[in-house]
Amino acid sequence: MSQTDSPPERPPGLRMLVVAVAAGAFLAISGAFSLGHYPILNRLAYWIPLMIAGGAWGHLCSIVIARRLDPERQPWLTAAVVTVAISGPLTVLVWALTGPAFGQGLYSLGILPHFLLPVTVVTATMTVLNIFLDRARPVATHAAAPGGPPARFPDRLPPRLRGATLIAVQAEDHYLRVHTDRGSDLILMRLSDALAELEGLEGARTHRSWWVARGAVRDVSRGDGRALLTLDGGLTAPVSRRYAPGLRKAGWY
């Protein structure tokens, strides 16, 4: 991976943190799960750290599960599997923290099963929100208008690729492999975050792991019900079923 002097990336867990804090504040203020008779500061001190811990654990579970399931094609199945993976350990955490947080001491093990349903409901709600927020993000980027600001993403390229023509951006775990007419390199960033900085270049997301510059497309082939784009330099990029209708409508193929 090349080190660049580009602006710092937004940490991958930042959105998770914001959602967790907002959800914790909402649960505290609303007095959820019959805790409304406790002082608001106690409820905030209980719910917000709990939601952050749950969000962090959920973020790790989501990364692992996304390697086996496609959230774009199987959002509900992915949400169900993630919910199951999170709920068990989180139920134990809630059981261990709730009594001491409100001055009642550690609950007996017999109380533990009573936490499972509310924990599962909250976990399922948060999981579905996160999956569909990702699916709702814009997928196309547009060429800069005359006199308008250029795309910011090229500033992230390492020095040897500065000024190169961008062909595609491919996600690899927490990294992006940037393909250009001068070669490729890795940078630390998420594809969903890169889309905002690619605005100013005409292109689109063709797959959950790919953004492609429209001018780099040289051919399209179909097989197994899916399209495959051939790009400059012989690079190939997949087109998933989710993005195919929009690309066809926009005249990509």
C-alpha positions in Angstrom: 0.0 0.0 0.0 1.3 3.4 -0.9 1.4 6.2 1.6 0.1 9.5 0.3 -0.4 13.0 1.6 -4.1 12.9 0.8 -6.7 14.0 3.3 -7.4 11.6 6.1 -10.1 9.0 5.4 -13.3 8.8 7.4 -12.8 5.8 9.7 -14.8 2.8 8.6 -16.7 2.6 11.9 -17.7 6.3 12.0 -21.2 5.8 10.7 -21.7 2.8 13.1 -20.6 5.1 16.0 -23.0 7.9 14.9 -26.0 5.5 14.5 -25.2 3.7 17.8 -25.0 7.0 19.8 -28.2 8.3 18.2 -30.0 5.0 18.9 -28.7 4.9 22.5 -30.0 8.5 23.0 -33.4 7.6 21.6 -33.7 4.5 23.8 -32.7 6.5 26.8 -35.0 9.5 26.2 -38.0 7.3 25.3 -37.5 5.1 28.5 -37.5 2.0 26.4 -37.9 -1.5 28.0 -39.5 -0.1 31.2 -36.5 1.9 32.3 -38.2 5.3 32.1 -38.5 5.7 35.9 -34.7 5.9 36.2 -33.0 9.3 35.9 -32.2 10.3 32.3 -28.4 10.5 33.0 -28.4 7.0 34.2 -30.3 5.9 31.1 -27.9 7.7 28.8 -24.9 6.3 30.6 -26.4 2.8 30.2 -27.8 2.9 26.7 -25.1 4.8 24.7 -22.1 2.6 25.8 -24.2 -0.5 25.3 -25.2 0.5 21.8 -21.6 1.4 20.9 -20.4 -2.0 22.2 -23.1 -3.8 20.3 -22.4 -1.7 17.2 -18.7 -2.6 17.3 -19.4 -6.3 17.7 -22.0 -6.1 15.0 -19.5 -4.3 12.7 -17.0 -7.2 13.1 -19.8 -9.8 12.6 -21.0 -8.0 9.4 -17.5 -8.0 7.9 -17.1 -11.8 8.4 -20.6 -12.6 7.2 -20.4 -10.4 4.1 -17.6 -12.7 2.9 -20.1 -15.5 2.7 -23.4 -13.7 1.9 -24.1 -10.8 -0.5 -26.1 -8.0 1.3 -27.1 -6.6 -2.0 -28.7 -9.8 -3.4 -29.7 -11.3 0.0 -30.4 -8.4 2.4 -33.0 -10.2 4.5 -31.0 -13.4 4.8 -27.9 -11.4 5.7 -29.8 -9.4 8.3 -31.1 -12.6 9.9 -27.7 -14.2 10.0 -26.0 -11.1 11.4 -28.8 -10.7 14.0 -28.3 -14.3 15.2 -24.6 -13.8 15.4 -24.8 -10.6 17.4 -27.7 -11.4 19.7 -26.2 -14.2 21.8 -23.1 -12.5 23.0 -24.9 -9.2 23.3 -27.6 -10.7 25.5 -24.9 -11.9 27.9 -23.4 -8.4 28.0 -26.8 -6.8 28.6 -27.5 -9.2 31.4 -24.1 -8.5 33.0 -24.5 -4.7 32.8 -28.2 -3.9 33.5 -28.3 -4.8 37.2 -25.1 -3.0 38.2 -26.0 0.0 36.0 -29.2 0.7 37.9 -27.9 -0.2 41.4 -29.5 -3.7 41.6 -26.3 -5.8 41.5 -25.7 -8.7 39.1 -28.8 -10.5 38.1 -29.1 -14.3 38.6 -28.6 -16.6 35.6 -32.3 -17.4 35.6 -33.0 -13.8 34.4 -30.7 -14.2 31.4 -33.2 -15.7 28.9 -35.6 -12.7 29.6 -33.1 -10.4 27.9 -32.9 -12.4 24.7 -36.1 -11.1 23.0 -35.6 -7.4 23.6 -31.9 -7.6 22.6 -32.8 -9.5 19.4 -35.5 -6.9 18.5 -33.1 -4.0 18.9 -30.3 -5.9 17.1 -32.5 -6.8 14.1 -33.7 -3.2 13.8 -30.2 -1.8 13.8 -29.0 -4.4 11.4 -31.7 -3.9 8.9 -31.2 -0.1 9.0 -27.5 -0.4 8.4 -27.9 -2.9 5.5 -30.6 -0.8 3.7 -28.7 2.5 4.3 -25.8 1.0 2.4 -28.2 -0.2 -0.4 -29.7 3.3 -0.6 -26.4 5.1 -1.3 -26.0 6.7 -4.7 -24.3 4.4 -7.2 -23.5 6.7 -10.2 -21.0 9.6 -10.4 -21.1 12.4 -12.9 -18.6 14.4 -15.0 -17.8 17.8 -13.5 -19.8 20.6 -14.9 -17.9 23.4 -16.8 -16.2 25.5 -14.2 -17.3 23.1 -11.5 -15.1 21.5 -8.9 -13.1 18.4 -10.1 -13.3 15.0 -8.5 -11.4 14.8 -5.2 -10.6 11.1 -5.4 -7.6 11.4 -7.8 -5.8 13.5 -5.1 -5.5 10.3 -3.1 -3.5 8.5 -5.7 0.2 7.8 -4.8 2.7 10.1 -6.5 3.6 7.6 -9.3 -0.1 7.5 -10.4 -0.9 11.2 -10.1 -2.3 12.5 -13.4 -3.1 9.0 -14.6 -6.4 8.2 -16.1 -8.7 6.3 -13.7 -10.1 3.1 -15.1 -11.8 1.4 -12.1 -11.8 1.2 -8.3 -12.0 -2.3 -6.7 -12.8 -3.0 -3.1 -10.5 -5.5 -1.2 -11.6 -5.7 2.4 -10.9 -2.3 3.9 -8.7 -1.3 1.0 -9.3 0.0 -2.5 -7.3 -1.2 -5.5 -7.2 1.7 -7.8 -6.7 0.7 -11.5 -5.2 3.4 -13.9 -3.6 3.5 -17.3 -0.2 3.6 -15.5 -0.8 0.6 -13.2 -2.6 0.0 -9.9 -2.1 0.5 -6.2 -3.9 0.1 -2.9 -5.2 2.9 -0.6 -7.0 2.6 2.7 -10.6 3.6 2.2 -14.1 2.1 1.7 -15.8 2.1 -1.7 -19.0 3.5 -0.2 -17.0 6.5 1.1 -15.0 6.9 -2.2 -18.2 7.4 -4.2 -18.6 10.9 -2.9 -15.0 11.8 -3.9 -15.5 10.2 -7.3 -18.2 12.7 -8.1 -16.8 14.8 -11.0 -15.8 11.7 -12.9 -18.4 9.9 -15.0 -18.8 6.3 -13.9 -20.9 4.0 -11.8 -20.8 1.2 -9.3 -21.2 -2.0 -11.3 -20.9 -4.4 -8.3 -20.7 -4.1 -4.6 -16.9 -4.2 -5.0 -16.4 -2.2 -8.2 -16.7 1.3 -9.5 -15.9 1.7 -13.2 -15.2 4.8 -15.3 -17.7 4.9 -18.1 -15.1 6.0 -20.7 -12.9 2.9 -19.9 -15.5 0.4 -21.1 -14.5 -1.3 -24.3 -16.7 -4.4 -24.5 -19.4 -6.3 -22.6 -20.0 -10.0 -22.6 -22.7 -12.1 -20.9 -22.5 -15.4 -19.3 -24.3 -17.2 -16.5 -27.0 -14.5 -16.6 -24.5 -11.7 -15.7 -22.6 -9.1 -17.7 -18.8 -8.7 -17.6 -17.3 -5.4 -18.7 -13.9 -5.4 -20.5 -12.0 -2.2 -19.7 -8.9 -0.4 -21.0 -5.8 -2.5 -20.5 -7.8 -5.8 -20.6 -9.1 -5.5 -17.1 -12.6 -7.0 -16.5 -15.2 -5.9 -14.1 -18.4 -7.8 -13.1 -21.9 -6.4 -13.2 -24.2 -7.7 -10.5 -27.9 -8.2 -10.9 -28.6 -5.2 -8.6 -26.8 -2.7 -10.8 -27.5 -4.2 -14.3 -30.9 -2.6 -14.9 -29.6 0.9 -14.1 -26.5 0.5 -16.3 -28.7 -0.8 -19.2 -31.1 2.2 -18.8 -28.1 4.6 -18.8 -26.9 3.1 -22.1 -23.7 1.4 -20.8 -24.6 -1.7 -22.8 
